[in-house]
Amino acid sequence: MDEIIRTEKLTKKYKDVLAVSDLSLNVRRGEIYGFLGLNGAGKTTTIRMLLGMISPDKGIAFINGKKVHPGNTGLWKEIGSLVEIPYSYPDLTVKENLEVIRRLRLLDDKSTVTSVMEKLKLTQYANRKAKNLSHGNAQRLGLAKSLIHNPNILILDEPTNGLDPSGIYEIRELLSDLSKNHGVTIFISSHILGEISRFATRIGIIHNGELIQEINTPQLEQLCQKRLKINTKNNDRAKAVLLQNSIIANDTPDNMLEIPDESTISDPGAIATLLVNNQLPPSLLNMVEEDLESYFLRTIGIKRESL
Protein backbone atom coordinates (compact mmCIF):
# COMPACT_ATOMS: atom_id res chain seq x y z
CA MET A 1 0.00 0.00 0.00
CA ASP A 2 1.42 3.39 -0.92
CA GLU A 3 1.72 6.28 1.49
CA ILE A 4 -0.82 9.08 1.28
CA ILE A 5 0.26 11.09 4.32
CA ARG A 6 3.86 11.13 5.53
CA THR A 7 5.66 13.32 8.01
CA GLU A 8 9.34 13.48 8.84
CA LYS A 9 10.39 14.84 12.24
CA LEU A 10 7.54 17.35 12.27
CA THR A 11 8.11 19.82 15.12
CA LYS A 12 6.21 22.86 16.38
CA LYS A 13 6.94 25.02 19.42
CA TYR A 14 4.85 27.82 20.90
CA LYS A 15 7.08 30.00 23.10
CA ASP A 16 8.16 27.59 25.85
CA VAL A 17 5.73 24.82 24.91
CA LEU A 18 6.88 22.05 22.58
CA ALA A 19 3.50 21.12 21.03
CA VAL A 20 4.81 18.51 18.56
CA SER A 21 8.25 16.93 18.65
CA ASP A 22 9.99 14.99 15.85
CA LEU A 23 6.74 13.43 14.66
CA SER A 24 7.20 10.87 11.89
CA LEU A 25 4.16 8.92 10.76
CA ASN A 26 2.83 7.21 7.65
CA VAL A 27 -0.78 6.82 6.56
CA ARG A 28 -1.44 4.37 3.75
CA ARG A 29 -3.99 4.62 0.98
CA GLY A 30 -7.51 3.62 1.97
CA GLU A 31 -6.85 3.11 5.65
CA ILE A 32 -8.48 4.80 8.62
CA TYR A 33 -5.66 6.09 10.80
CA GLY A 34 -6.81 6.89 14.35
CA PHE A 35 -4.64 9.62 15.87
CA LEU A 36 -5.14 9.21 19.60
CA GLY A 37 -4.11 11.45 22.46
CA LEU A 38 -5.34 13.36 25.48
CA ASN A 39 -6.48 16.95 25.03
CA GLY A 40 -3.34 19.03 24.60
CA ALA A 41 -1.25 16.10 23.35
CA GLY A 42 -0.52 17.78 20.00
CA LYS A 43 -3.26 16.33 17.78
CA THR A 44 -4.72 19.61 16.52
CA THR A 45 -1.31 21.19 16.01
CA THR A 46 -0.30 18.19 13.90
CA ILE A 47 -3.47 18.44 11.82
CA ARG A 48 -2.95 22.17 11.28
CA MET A 49 0.55 21.45 9.97
CA LEU A 50 -0.78 18.68 7.70
CA LEU A 51 -3.24 21.15 6.23
CA GLY A 52 -0.70 23.93 5.77
CA MET A 53 -2.59 26.15 8.22
CA ILE A 54 0.60 26.63 10.26
CA SER A 55 4.21 26.01 9.34
CA PRO A 56 6.40 23.58 11.29
CA ASP A 57 9.52 24.87 13.00
CA LYS A 58 11.28 21.78 11.78
CA GLY A 59 10.46 18.78 9.64
CA ILE A 60 8.28 18.26 6.61
CA ALA A 61 4.91 16.81 5.64
CA PHE A 62 3.82 15.20 2.38
CA ILE A 63 0.34 14.41 1.08
CA ASN A 64 0.12 12.25 -2.02
CA GLY A 65 3.86 12.70 -2.38
CA LYS A 66 3.56 16.49 -2.55
CA LYS A 67 5.14 18.75 0.03
CA VAL A 68 2.63 20.56 2.23
CA HIS A 69 2.98 24.33 2.28
CA PRO A 70 0.47 27.22 2.13
CA GLY A 71 1.20 27.93 -1.54
CA ASN A 72 0.45 24.40 -2.72
CA THR A 73 -3.26 25.07 -3.21
CA GLY A 74 -3.77 22.17 -5.60
CA LEU A 75 -3.66 19.76 -2.68
CA TRP A 76 -6.88 21.07 -1.17
CA LYS A 77 -8.93 19.80 -4.11
CA GLU A 78 -8.19 16.26 -2.92
CA ILE A 79 -8.69 16.86 0.80
CA GLY A 80 -11.71 17.34 3.05
CA SER A 81 -11.01 18.60 6.56
CA LEU A 82 -12.59 19.46 9.86
CA VAL A 83 -10.41 21.19 12.45
CA GLU A 84 -11.59 21.89 15.99
CA ILE A 85 -14.68 24.14 15.87
CA PRO A 86 -16.79 23.63 12.72
CA TYR A 87 -17.10 27.30 11.79
CA SER A 88 -20.09 28.40 9.70
CA TYR A 89 -21.73 31.60 8.59
CA PRO A 90 -24.05 31.97 11.60
CA ASP A 91 -26.81 33.97 9.87
CA LEU A 92 -26.96 31.69 6.84
CA THR A 93 -29.01 28.50 6.80
CA VAL A 94 -27.51 25.05 6.57
CA LYS A 95 -28.34 24.90 2.87
CA GLU A 96 -26.92 28.39 2.25
CA ASN A 97 -23.70 27.52 4.07
CA LEU A 98 -23.23 24.46 1.89
CA GLU A 99 -24.11 26.43 -1.23
CA VAL A 100 -21.30 28.87 -0.39
CA ILE A 101 -18.86 25.97 -0.08
CA ARG A 102 -20.10 24.46 -3.35
CA ARG A 103 -19.38 27.70 -5.19
CA LEU A 104 -16.01 28.22 -3.50
CA ARG A 105 -15.00 24.74 -4.61
CA LEU A 106 -16.24 25.48 -8.15
CA LEU A 107 -18.60 22.51 -8.16
CA ASP A 108 -21.04 22.71 -11.08
CA ASP A 109 -23.50 20.12 -9.84
CA LYS A 110 -26.00 21.91 -7.58
CA SER A 111 -27.39 18.58 -6.39
CA THR A 112 -24.22 18.02 -4.32
CA VAL A 113 -25.72 20.23 -1.60
CA THR A 114 -28.87 18.11 -1.38
CA SER A 115 -26.85 14.90 -1.53
CA VAL A 116 -24.45 15.80 1.27
CA MET A 117 -27.31 17.01 3.50
CA GLU A 118 -28.99 13.63 3.08
CA LYS A 119 -25.73 11.83 3.80
CA LEU A 120 -25.23 13.76 7.07
CA LYS A 121 -28.90 13.67 8.12
CA LEU A 122 -29.22 17.45 7.78
CA THR A 123 -32.14 17.66 5.35
CA GLN A 124 -34.67 18.54 8.06
CA TYR A 125 -32.43 21.43 9.16
CA ALA A 126 -31.82 22.78 5.64
CA ASN A 127 -33.56 26.10 6.36
CA ARG A 128 -32.34 26.53 9.92
CA LYS A 129 -29.71 29.20 10.53
CA ALA A 130 -26.35 27.81 11.55
CA LYS A 131 -26.33 29.83 14.79
CA ASN A 132 -29.49 27.98 15.89
CA LEU A 133 -28.10 24.48 15.39
CA SER A 134 -27.32 22.19 18.28
CA HIS A 135 -23.64 21.48 18.85
CA GLY A 136 -24.02 18.03 17.32
CA ASN A 137 -25.73 19.33 14.18
CA ALA A 138 -23.16 22.09 13.85
CA GLN A 139 -20.60 19.29 13.84
CA ARG A 140 -22.57 17.50 11.12
CA LEU A 141 -22.57 20.70 9.06
CA GLY A 142 -18.79 20.88 9.43
CA LEU A 143 -18.51 17.30 8.22
CA ALA A 144 -20.85 18.05 5.30
CA LYS A 145 -18.53 20.86 4.21
CA SER A 146 -15.56 18.50 4.30
CA LEU A 147 -17.38 15.87 2.20
CA ILE A 148 -19.20 18.01 -0.36
CA HIS A 149 -16.54 17.62 -3.06
CA ASN A 150 -16.08 13.85 -2.57
CA PRO A 151 -12.43 14.07 -1.52
CA ASN A 152 -9.99 11.17 -1.65
CA ILE A 153 -8.49 12.19 1.70
CA LEU A 154 -10.23 13.22 4.91
CA ILE A 155 -8.38 14.87 7.79
CA LEU A 156 -10.74 15.17 10.75
CA ASP A 157 -10.15 16.58 14.22
CA GLU A 158 -12.53 15.01 16.77
CA PRO A 159 -15.40 14.72 14.22
CA THR A 160 -17.84 13.05 16.63
CA ASN A 161 -17.43 15.71 19.31
CA GLY A 162 -20.87 16.69 20.63
CA LEU A 163 -22.76 13.91 18.86
CA ASP A 164 -25.06 11.55 20.75
CA PRO A 165 -24.41 7.76 20.60
CA SER A 166 -26.67 7.38 17.57
CA GLY A 167 -24.86 10.18 15.75
CA ILE A 168 -21.47 8.72 16.61
CA TYR A 169 -22.57 5.37 15.19
CA GLU A 170 -23.82 7.01 11.97
CA ILE A 171 -20.57 8.91 11.43
CA ARG A 172 -18.56 5.79 12.19
CA GLU A 173 -20.53 3.81 9.61
CA LEU A 174 -20.21 6.61 7.05
CA LEU A 175 -16.44 6.84 7.45
CA SER A 176 -16.06 3.05 7.36
CA ASP A 177 -18.04 2.93 4.11
CA LEU A 178 -15.96 5.72 2.55
CA SER A 179 -12.76 3.85 3.39
CA LYS A 180 -13.88 0.31 2.54
CA ASN A 181 -16.02 0.91 -0.52
CA HIS A 182 -14.68 4.15 -1.97
CA GLY A 183 -10.96 3.98 -1.12
CA VAL A 184 -10.97 7.22 0.87
CA THR A 185 -7.97 7.66 3.16
CA ILE A 186 -9.02 8.97 6.58
CA PHE A 187 -6.85 10.56 9.25
CA ILE A 188 -8.98 11.08 12.35
CA SER A 189 -8.04 12.38 15.77
CA SER A 190 -9.74 11.51 19.04
CA HIS A 191 -9.08 11.17 22.76
CA ILE A 192 -11.31 8.09 23.11
CA LEU A 193 -9.59 4.80 22.26
CA GLY A 194 -12.77 2.73 22.60
CA GLU A 195 -14.51 4.80 19.93
CA ILE A 196 -11.57 4.88 17.52
CA SER A 197 -10.81 1.17 17.87
CA ARG A 198 -14.27 0.26 16.51
CA PHE A 199 -13.44 1.36 12.99
CA ALA A 200 -9.81 2.52 12.64
CA THR A 201 -7.47 0.10 10.90
CA ARG A 202 -4.36 1.55 12.53
CA ILE A 203 -3.78 3.71 15.58
CA GLY A 204 -1.02 6.17 16.47
CA ILE A 205 -0.78 7.32 20.09
CA ILE A 206 0.63 10.79 20.73
CA HIS A 207 1.53 12.13 24.17
CA ASN A 208 3.23 15.41 25.05
CA GLY A 209 3.81 15.98 21.35
CA GLU A 210 5.60 12.68 20.75
CA LEU A 211 4.36 9.67 18.80
CA ILE A 212 4.87 6.88 21.31
CA GLN A 213 3.20 3.93 19.60
CA GLU A 214 1.71 2.82 16.28
CA ILE A 215 -0.32 -0.38 16.20
CA ASN A 216 -2.71 -2.20 13.90
CA THR A 217 -6.13 -2.31 15.53
CA PRO A 218 -6.34 -6.14 15.64
CA GLN A 219 -3.25 -6.08 17.90
CA LEU A 220 -5.08 -4.15 20.61
CA GLU A 221 -6.76 -7.15 22.17
CA GLN A 222 -3.44 -8.97 22.43
CA LEU A 223 -1.79 -5.97 24.10
CA CYS A 224 -4.44 -5.52 26.79
CA GLN A 225 -3.21 -7.14 30.01
CA LYS A 226 -5.09 -10.03 31.59
CA ARG A 227 -5.20 -11.06 35.25
CA LEU A 228 -6.78 -14.00 37.06
CA LYS A 229 -8.67 -13.07 40.20
CA ILE A 230 -9.16 -15.76 42.86
CA ASN A 231 -10.95 -16.08 46.17
CA THR A 232 -10.93 -19.09 48.51
CA LYS A 233 -11.83 -19.82 52.14
CA ASN A 234 -8.17 -19.29 53.08
CA ASN A 235 -6.31 -17.00 50.69
CA ASP A 236 -3.09 -17.00 52.70
CA ARG A 237 -2.84 -20.77 52.38
CA ALA A 238 -3.92 -20.62 48.73
CA LYS A 239 -1.17 -18.11 48.06
CA ALA A 240 1.39 -20.46 49.63
CA VAL A 241 0.13 -23.45 47.64
CA LEU A 242 0.37 -21.50 44.41
CA LEU A 243 3.90 -20.32 45.27
CA GLN A 244 4.96 -23.91 45.92
CA ASN A 245 3.96 -24.57 42.33
CA SER A 246 5.91 -21.54 41.02
CA ILE A 247 2.78 -19.42 40.62
CA ILE A 248 3.01 -15.94 42.08
CA ALA A 249 -0.25 -14.48 43.41
CA ASN A 250 -0.62 -10.98 44.82
CA ASP A 251 -3.04 -9.67 47.43
CA THR A 252 -5.65 -7.22 46.15
CA PRO A 253 -7.29 -4.29 47.98
CA ASP A 254 -10.58 -6.24 48.10
CA ASN A 255 -8.90 -9.14 49.97
CA MET A 256 -8.61 -11.51 47.04
CA LEU A 257 -5.69 -12.95 45.10
CA GLU A 258 -4.56 -11.93 41.65
CA ILE A 259 -2.24 -13.74 39.25
CA PRO A 260 -0.74 -11.32 36.70
CA ASP A 261 1.38 -13.74 34.65
CA GLU A 262 -0.55 -14.24 31.39
CA SER A 263 1.36 -17.39 30.46
CA THR A 264 0.38 -18.93 33.79
CA ILE A 265 -3.30 -18.01 33.58
CA SER A 266 -3.73 -19.31 30.04
CA ASP A 267 -5.17 -22.45 31.65
CA PRO A 268 -7.29 -21.31 34.62
CA GLY A 269 -8.76 -24.80 34.89
CA ALA A 270 -5.37 -26.17 35.93
CA ILE A 271 -5.14 -23.56 38.70
CA ALA A 272 -8.66 -24.43 39.89
CA THR A 273 -7.72 -28.14 39.96
CA LEU A 274 -4.58 -27.36 41.96
CA LEU A 275 -6.57 -25.47 44.58
CA VAL A 276 -9.32 -28.11 44.76
CA ASN A 277 -6.71 -30.88 45.27
CA ASN A 278 -5.41 -28.89 48.24
CA GLN A 279 -8.90 -28.53 49.76
CA LEU A 280 -9.13 -24.90 48.70
CA PRO A 281 -11.95 -24.86 46.13
CA PRO A 282 -12.18 -21.33 44.68
CA SER A 283 -15.39 -19.43 45.39
CA LEU A 284 -14.28 -17.03 42.66
CA LEU A 285 -12.13 -17.64 39.60
CA ASN A 286 -12.46 -14.70 37.24
CA MET A 287 -10.39 -13.61 34.26
CA VAL A 288 -10.14 -9.81 34.27
CA GLU A 289 -9.05 -8.15 31.03
CA GLU A 290 -7.77 -4.60 30.86
CA ASP A 291 -10.17 -2.35 28.99
CA LEU A 292 -9.05 -0.13 26.12
CA GLU A 293 -9.11 3.04 28.19
CA SER A 294 -6.84 1.48 30.82
CA TYR A 295 -4.49 0.24 28.11
CA PHE A 296 -4.30 3.73 26.61
CA LEU A 297 -3.61 5.36 29.99
CA ARG A 298 -1.00 2.71 30.85
CA THR A 299 0.69 3.26 27.50
CA ILE A 300 1.08 6.99 28.11
CA GLY A 301 2.07 6.39 31.72
CA ILE A 302 -1.02 7.68 33.51
CA LYS A 303 -2.91 5.65 36.09
CA ARG A 304 -6.70 5.68 35.94
CA GLU A 305 -6.88 6.65 39.63
CA SER A 306 -5.08 9.92 38.97
CA LEU A 307 -7.72 11.20 36.55
C-alpha positions as CSV (number, residue, x, y, z in Angstrom):
1,M,0.0,0.0,0.0
2,D,1.4,3.4,-0.9
3,E,1.7,6.3,1.5
4,I,-0.8,9.1,1.3
5,I,0.3,11.1,4.3
6,R,3.9,11.1,5.5
7,T,5.7,13.3,8.0
8,E,9.3,13.5,8.8
9,K,10.4,14.8,12.2
10,L,7.5,17.4,12.3
11,T,8.1,19.8,15.1
12,K,6.2,22.9,16.4
13,K,6.9,25.0,19.4
14,Y,4.8,27.8,20.9
15,K,7.1,30.0,23.1
16,D,8.2,27.6,25.9
17,V,5.7,24.8,24.9
18,L,6.9,22.0,22.6
19,A,3.5,21.1,21.0
20,V,4.8,18.5,18.6
21,S,8.2,16.9,18.7
22,D,10.0,15.0,15.8
23,L,6.7,13.4,14.7
24,S,7.2,10.9,11.9
25,L,4.2,8.9,10.8
26,N,2.8,7.2,7.6
27,V,-0.8,6.8,6.6
28,R,-1.4,4.4,3.8
29,R,-4.0,4.6,1.0
30,G,-7.5,3.6,2.0
31,E,-6.9,3.1,5.7
32,I,-8.5,4.8,8.6
33,Y,-5.7,6.1,10.8
34,G,-6.8,6.9,14.3
35,F,-4.6,9.6,15.9
36,L,-5.1,9.2,19.6
37,G,-4.1,11.5,22.5
38,L,-5.3,13.4,25.5
39,N,-6.5,17.0,25.0
40,G,-3.3,19.0,24.6
41,A,-1.2,16.1,23.4
42,G,-0.5,17.8,20.0
43,K,-3.3,16.3,17.8
44,T,-4.7,19.6,16.5
45,T,-1.3,21.2,16.0
46,T,-0.3,18.2,13.9
47,I,-3.5,18.4,11.8
48,R,-3.0,22.2,11.3
49,M,0.5,21.5,10.0
50,L,-0.8,18.7,7.7
51,L,-3.2,21.2,6.2
52,G,-0.7,23.9,5.8
53,M,-2.6,26.2,8.2
54,I,0.6,26.6,10.3
55,S,4.2,26.0,9.3
56,P,6.4,23.6,11.3
57,D,9.5,24.9,13.0
58,K,11.3,21.8,11.8
59,G,10.5,18.8,9.6
60,I,8.3,18.3,6.6
61,A,4.9,16.8,5.6
62,F,3.8,15.2,2.4
63,I,0.3,14.4,1.1
64,N,0.1,12.3,-2.0
65,G,3.9,12.7,-2.4
66,K,3.6,16.5,-2.5
67,K,5.1,18.7,0.0
68,V,2.6,20.6,2.2
69,H,3.0,24.3,2.3
70,P,0.5,27.2,2.1
71,G,1.2,27.9,-1.5
72,N,0.5,24.4,-2.7
73,T,-3.3,25.1,-3.2
74,G,-3.8,22.2,-5.6
75,L,-3.7,19.8,-2.7
76,W,-6.9,21.1,-1.2
77,K,-8.9,19.8,-4.1
78,E,-8.2,16.3,-2.9
79,I,-8.7,16.9,0.8
80,G,-11.7,17.3,3.0
81,S,-11.0,18.6,6.6
82,L,-12.6,19.5,9.9
83,V,-10.4,21.2,12.4
84,E,-11.6,21.9,16.0
85,I,-14.7,24.1,15.9
86,P,-16.8,23.6,12.7
87,Y,-17.1,27.3,11.8
88,S,-20.1,28.4,9.7
89,Y,-21.7,31.6,8.6
90,P,-24.1,32.0,11.6
91,D,-26.8,34.0,9.9
92,L,-27.0,31.7,6.8
93,T,-29.0,28.5,6.8
94,V,-27.5,25.0,6.6
95,K,-28.3,24.9,2.9
96,E,-26.9,28.4,2.2
97,N,-23.7,27.5,4.1
98,L,-23.2,24.5,1.9
99,E,-24.1,26.4,-1.2
100,V,-21.3,28.9,-0.4
101,I,-18.9,26.0,-0.1
102,R,-20.1,24.5,-3.4
103,R,-19.4,27.7,-5.2
104,L,-16.0,28.2,-3.5
105,R,-15.0,24.7,-4.6
106,L,-16.2,25.5,-8.2
107,L,-18.6,22.5,-8.2
108,D,-21.0,22.7,-11.1
109,D,-23.5,20.1,-9.8
110,K,-26.0,21.9,-7.6
111,S,-27.4,18.6,-6.4
112,T,-24.2,18.0,-4.3
113,V,-25.7,20.2,-1.6
114,T,-28.9,18.1,-1.4
115,S,-26.8,14.9,-1.5
116,V,-24.5,15.8,1.3
117,M,-27.3,17.0,3.5
118,E,-29.0,13.6,3.1
119,K,-25.7,11.8,3.8
120,L,-25.2,13.8,7.1
121,K,-28.9,13.7,8.1
122,L,-29.2,17.5,7.8
123,T,-32.1,17.7,5.4
124,Q,-34.7,18.5,8.1
125,Y,-32.4,21.4,9.2
126,A,-31.8,22.8,5.6
127,N,-33.6,26.1,6.4
128,R,-32.3,26.5,9.9
129,K,-29.7,29.2,10.5
130,A,-26.3,27.8,11.6
131,K,-26.3,29.8,14.8
132,N,-29.5,28.0,15.9
133,L,-28.1,24.5,15.4
134,S,-27.3,22.2,18.3
135,H,-23.6,21.5,18.8
136,G,-24.0,18.0,17.3
137,N,-25.7,19.3,14.2
138,A,-23.2,22.1,13.8
139,Q,-20.6,19.3,13.8
140,R,-22.6,17.5,11.1
141,L,-22.6,20.7,9.1
142,G,-18.8,20.9,9.4
143,L,-18.5,17.3,8.2
144,A,-20.8,18.0,5.3
145,K,-18.5,20.9,4.2
146,S,-15.6,18.5,4.3
147,L,-17.4,15.9,2.2
148,I,-19.2,18.0,-0.4
149,H,-16.5,17.6,-3.1
150,N,-16.1,13.8,-2.6
151,P,-12.4,14.1,-1.5
152,N,-10.0,11.2,-1.6
153,I,-8.5,12.2,1.7
154,L,-10.2,13.2,4.9
155,I,-8.4,14.9,7.8
156,L,-10.7,15.2,10.7
157,D,-10.2,16.6,14.2
158,E,-12.5,15.0,16.8
159,P,-15.4,14.7,14.2
160,T,-17.8,13.0,16.6
161,N,-17.4,15.7,19.3
162,G,-20.9,16.7,20.6
163,L,-22.8,13.9,18.9
164,D,-25.1,11.5,20.7
165,P,-24.4,7.8,20.6
166,S,-26.7,7.4,17.6
167,G,-24.9,10.2,15.8
168,I,-21.5,8.7,16.6
169,Y,-22.6,5.4,15.2
170,E,-23.8,7.0,12.0
171,I,-20.6,8.9,11.4
172,R,-18.6,5.8,12.2
173,E,-20.5,3.8,9.6
174,L,-20.2,6.6,7.0
175,L,-16.4,6.8,7.4
176,S,-16.1,3.1,7.4
177,D,-18.0,2.9,4.1
178,L,-16.0,5.7,2.5
179,S,-12.8,3.8,3.4
180,K,-13.9,0.3,2.5
181,N,-16.0,0.9,-0.5
182,H,-14.7,4.2,-2.0
183,G,-11.0,4.0,-1.1
184,V,-11.0,7.2,0.9
185,T,-8.0,7.7,3.2
186,I,-9.0,9.0,6.6
187,F,-6.8,10.6,9.3
188,I,-9.0,11.1,12.3
189,S,-8.0,12.4,15.8
190,S,-9.7,11.5,19.0
191,H,-9.1,11.2,22.8
192,I,-11.3,8.1,23.1
193,L,-9.6,4.8,22.3
194,G,-12.8,2.7,22.6
195,E,-14.5,4.8,19.9
196,I,-11.6,4.9,17.5
197,S,-10.8,1.2,17.9
198,R,-14.3,0.3,16.5
199,F,-13.4,1.4,13.0
200,A,-9.8,2.5,12.6
201,T,-7.5,0.1,10.9
202,R,-4.4,1.6,12.5
203,I,-3.8,3.7,15.6
204,G,-1.0,6.2,16.5
205,I,-0.8,7.3,20.1
206,I,0.6,10.8,20.7
207,H,1.5,12.1,24.2
208,N,3.2,15.4,25.1
209,G,3.8,16.0,21.3
210,E,5.6,12.7,20.8
211,L,4.4,9.7,18.8
212,I,4.9,6.9,21.3
213,Q,3.2,3.9,19.6
214,E,1.7,2.8,16.3
215,I,-0.3,-0.4,16.2
216,N,-2.7,-2.2,13.9
217,T,-6.1,-2.3,15.5
218,P,-6.3,-6.1,15.6
219,Q,-3.2,-6.1,17.9
220,L,-5.1,-4.1,20.6
221,E,-6.8,-7.2,22.2
222,Q,-3.4,-9.0,22.4
223,L,-1.8,-6.0,24.1
224,C,-4.4,-5.5,26.8
225,Q,-3.2,-7.1,30.0
226,K,-5.1,-10.0,31.6
227,R,-5.2,-11.1,35.3
228,L,-6.8,-14.0,37.1
229,K,-8.7,-13.1,40.2
230,I,-9.2,-15.8,42.9
231,N,-11.0,-16.1,46.2
232,T,-10.9,-19.1,48.5
233,K,-11.8,-19.8,52.1
234,N,-8.2,-19.3,53.1
235,N,-6.3,-17.0,50.7
236,D,-3.1,-17.0,52.7
237,R,-2.8,-20.8,52.4
238,A,-3.9,-20.6,48.7
239,K,-1.2,-18.1,48.1
240,A,1.4,-20.5,49.6
241,V,0.1,-23.5,47.6
242,L,0.4,-21.5,44.4
243,L,3.9,-20.3,45.3
244,Q,5.0,-23.9,45.9
245,N,4.0,-24.6,42.3
246,S,5.9,-21.5,41.0
247,I,2.8,-19.4,40.6
248,I,3.0,-15.9,42.1
249,A,-0.3,-14.5,43.4
250,N,-0.6,-11.0,44.8
251,D,-3.0,-9.7,47.4
252,T,-5.7,-7.2,46.1
253,P,-7.3,-4.3,48.0
254,D,-10.6,-6.2,48.1
255,N,-8.9,-9.1,50.0
256,M,-8.6,-11.5,47.0
257,L,-5.7,-12.9,45.1
258,E,-4.6,-11.9,41.7
259,I,-2.2,-13.7,39.3
260,P,-0.7,-11.3,36.7
261,D,1.4,-13.7,34.6
262,E,-0.5,-14.2,31.4
263,S,1.4,-17.4,30.5
264,T,0.4,-18.9,33.8
265,I,-3.3,-18.0,33.6
266,S,-3.7,-19.3,30.0
267,D,-5.2,-22.5,31.6
268,P,-7.3,-21.3,34.6
269,G,-8.8,-24.8,34.9
270,A,-5.4,-26.2,35.9
271,I,-5.1,-23.6,38.7
272,A,-8.7,-24.4,39.9
273,T,-7.7,-28.1,40.0
274,L,-4.6,-27.4,42.0
275,L,-6.6,-25.5,44.6
276,V,-9.3,-28.1,44.8
277,N,-6.7,-30.9,45.3
278,N,-5.4,-28.9,48.2
279,Q,-8.9,-28.5,49.8
280,L,-9.1,-24.9,48.7
281,P,-12.0,-24.9,46.1
282,P,-12.2,-21.3,44.7
283,S,-15.4,-19.4,45.4
284,L,-14.3,-17.0,42.7
285,L,-12.1,-17.6,39.6
286,N,-12.5,-14.7,37.2
287,M,-10.4,-13.6,34.3
288,V,-10.1,-9.8,34.3
289,E,-9.0,-8.1,31.0
290,E,-7.8,-4.6,30.9
291,D,-10.2,-2.4,29.0
292,L,-9.0,-0.1,26.1
293,E,-9.1,3.0,28.2
294,S,-6.8,1.5,30.8
295,Y,-4.5,0.2,28.1
296,F,-4.3,3.7,26.6
297,L,-3.6,5.4,30.0
298,R,-1.0,2.7,30.8
299,T,0.7,3.3,27.5
300,I,1.1,7.0,28.1
301,G,2.1,6.4,31.7
302,I,-1.0,7.7,33.5
303,K,-2.9,5.6,36.1
304,R,-6.7,5.7,35.9
305,E,-6.9,6.7,39.6
306,S,-5.1,9.9,39.0
307,L,-7.7,11.2,36.5
